[in-house]
């Protein structure tokens, strides 16, 4: 009898797993960013996190300074914001600017005016998804959601109803205004990161932390 009572719940969870797995979005070569026409499919990507990129031969060691433009919020028709208010977009953009600057300062000196040996970093917030309050955390322990999230954590893929952040990065040589590299990406917390499930924007902020660290790793 108890098993019969659980069947509707299991069916509901199974349906949720199927819908969530099929609805996960990946970044696109956003038409409204300057480097859109230069972005190419990233065939070396091991996941959907960085599906498009552009790269020219660069010796990053030749640069010693950086200028970080204010993080822009993308308003194109192909933006990927899900259940995120205008105010929350602003909060995420501000957090992104602080984290990216801090990460870049670990490698280069920040300056405010054009100079030689300087890169200009332009970051655009192109999408974000908020956590589903209570349900995102619950599905880490539920009989259906727990095993699914365990598999996703092992694969380093998205957890059920977990927030995320999508963005574009474009880097220019200040002296020549030549595009050095560009890419669009998506970041999210590990599926077993319970702390990142508690607040609406917590997962998106963890994604931003990972995005900042990933940028510096790319430039080393």
C-alpha positions in Angstrom: 0.0 0.0 0.0 2.8 2.4 0.9 4.5 1.6 -2.4 1.3 2.4 -4.3 1.1 5.8 -2.6 4.6 6.6 -3.7 4.0 5.8 -7.3 2.4 9.2 -8.2 5.3 11.0 -6.5 7.9 8.9 -8.4 6.1 9.5 -11.6 6.0 13.3 -10.9 9.7 13.3 -10.1 10.5 11.3 -13.2 8.6 13.7 -15.3 10.4 16.6 -13.7 13.7 15.0 -14.4 12.8 14.5 -18.1 11.6 18.0 -18.5 14.6 19.5 -16.8 17.1 17.4 -18.7 15.5 18.5 -22.0 15.1 22.1 -21.1 18.7 22.9 -20.2 19.9 25.8 -22.4 23.4 26.5 -23.8 24.9 29.8 -24.8 24.5 31.0 -28.4 26.7 33.4 -30.5 24.6 36.3 -29.3 23.8 38.5 -32.3 24.1 41.7 -30.4 27.7 41.4 -29.1 30.5 42.9 -31.2 32.4 39.6 -31.8 29.3 37.6 -32.8 30.4 37.2 -36.4 33.9 35.9 -35.4 32.7 33.3 -32.9 33.1 29.7 -34.1 31.8 26.4 -32.7 34.2 25.2 -30.1 34.9 21.6 -31.2 37.3 21.0 -28.4 34.8 21.7 -25.6 34.2 18.8 -23.3 30.8 20.1 -22.3 28.3 22.8 -23.3 29.9 25.4 -21.0 31.9 27.2 -23.8 30.2 26.2 -27.1 31.5 29.2 -29.1 34.8 31.0 -29.1 37.3 33.0 -31.1 41.1 33.0 -30.5 44.0 34.6 -32.2 47.7 33.9 -31.5 48.5 35.8 -28.3 51.4 35.9 -25.9 49.6 37.0 -22.7 52.9 37.5 -21.0 53.5 40.5 -23.2 50.7 42.4 -21.3 51.0 43.8 -17.8 47.9 46.0 -17.4 44.1 45.6 -17.9 41.1 47.8 -18.2 37.8 46.2 -17.3 34.7 47.8 -18.8 31.6 47.9 -16.7 29.7 44.6 -17.1 26.9 45.1 -19.6 23.5 43.5 -19.4 22.5 42.0 -22.7 19.0 43.0 -24.0 18.9 41.1 -27.3 16.1 38.9 -28.3 18.4 35.9 -27.9 19.2 36.7 -24.3 18.8 33.8 -21.9 17.3 35.1 -18.7 14.9 32.8 -16.9 12.8 34.1 -14.0 15.3 36.9 -13.2 14.0 40.5 -12.5 15.7 43.7 -13.8 16.9 44.4 -10.3 18.4 40.9 -10.0 20.2 41.4 -13.3 21.7 44.6 -12.0 22.8 42.8 -8.8 24.4 40.0 -10.8 26.2 42.4 -13.1 27.6 44.3 -10.2 28.8 41.1 -8.5 30.3 40.0 -11.8 32.3 43.2 -12.2 33.8 42.9 -8.6 34.7 39.2 -9.1 36.2 39.6 -12.5 38.3 42.6 -11.5 39.6 40.8 -8.4 40.5 37.7 -10.4 42.3 39.8 -13.1 44.2 41.7 -10.5 45.9 38.4 -9.5 47.7 38.5 -12.8 47.8 42.2 -14.0 47.6 45.7 -12.8 44.3 47.5 -13.2 44.5 51.0 -14.9 41.8 53.5 -16.0 43.4 55.1 -19.1 44.8 53.5 -22.3 48.5 52.6 -22.2 50.8 50.2 -23.9 50.9 46.5 -22.9 47.3 46.7 -21.8 44.2 44.6 -22.6 40.7 45.7 -22.4 38.2 43.2 -21.0 34.6 43.5 -21.9 32.1 41.2 -20.1 28.4 40.9 -21.0 25.9 39.2 -18.8 23.8 37.4 -21.4 21.6 35.1 -19.3 20.9 33.8 -15.8 18.5 31.3 -14.2 17.5 31.6 -10.5 17.1 28.7 -8.1 13.6 27.4 -7.5 13.1 28.3 -3.8 12.9 25.2 -1.5 12.5 22.8 -4.4 16.1 23.1 -5.6 17.4 22.1 -2.2 14.7 19.4 -1.6 15.6 17.7 -4.8 19.2 17.1 -3.5 17.7 14.6 -1.0 14.5 13.4 -2.6 14.3 9.7 -3.7 14.1 10.7 -7.4 16.2 13.9 -7.4 19.1 12.6 -5.2 20.4 9.9 -7.5 20.0 12.2 -10.6 22.0 15.0 -8.9 24.6 12.5 -7.8 25.1 11.4 -11.4 25.2 15.1 -12.6 27.7 16.0 -9.9 30.0 13.1 -11.0 29.7 14.3 -14.6 30.2 18.0 -13.6 26.9 18.9 -15.2 23.9 20.9 -14.0 21.8 19.8 -11.1 18.0 19.8 -11.0 16.4 23.2 -11.1 19.7 24.8 -10.3 20.5 28.4 -11.2 23.2 29.4 -13.6 24.8 32.3 -15.4 25.6 32.8 -19.1 27.9 35.5 -20.4 30.3 36.7 -23.1 33.9 37.8 -22.7 35.7 39.8 -25.3 39.4 40.9 -24.9 41.1 43.6 -27.0 44.5 45.0 -27.4 44.2 48.6 -26.2 46.8 50.0 -28.5 45.5 48.5 -31.7 41.9 47.7 -30.7 42.4 44.2 -32.2 40.2 41.5 -30.8 42.5 38.9 -29.1 40.0 36.4 -27.9 36.3 36.0 -27.3 33.9 33.4 -26.1 30.4 32.8 -24.7 30.0 30.5 -21.7 27.7 29.1 -19.1 28.7 28.4 -15.5 26.8 26.7 -12.6 27.7 25.1 -9.2 28.4 21.5 -8.7 25.1 19.5 -8.4 26.0 18.6 -4.8 26.7 22.1 -3.7 23.9 22.5 -1.2 24.9 25.9 -0.1 24.4 27.2 -3.7 20.7 26.1 -3.6 19.5 28.2 -0.7 19.0 31.7 -2.1 17.5 32.6 -5.5 20.7 33.9 -6.9 23.2 31.8 -4.9 23.8 29.4 -7.8 24.3 32.2 -10.3 26.8 33.9 -8.0 28.8 30.6 -7.7 28.7 30.5 -11.5 30.2 34.0 -11.6 32.9 33.0 -9.2 33.8 30.0 -11.5 33.6 32.3 -14.6 36.1 34.7 -13.1 38.5 31.9 -12.2 38.1 30.3 -15.6 39.0 33.6 -17.4 42.3 33.9 -15.5 43.1 30.3 -16.2 42.5 30.8 -19.9 45.0 33.7 -19.9 47.8 31.9 -18.2 
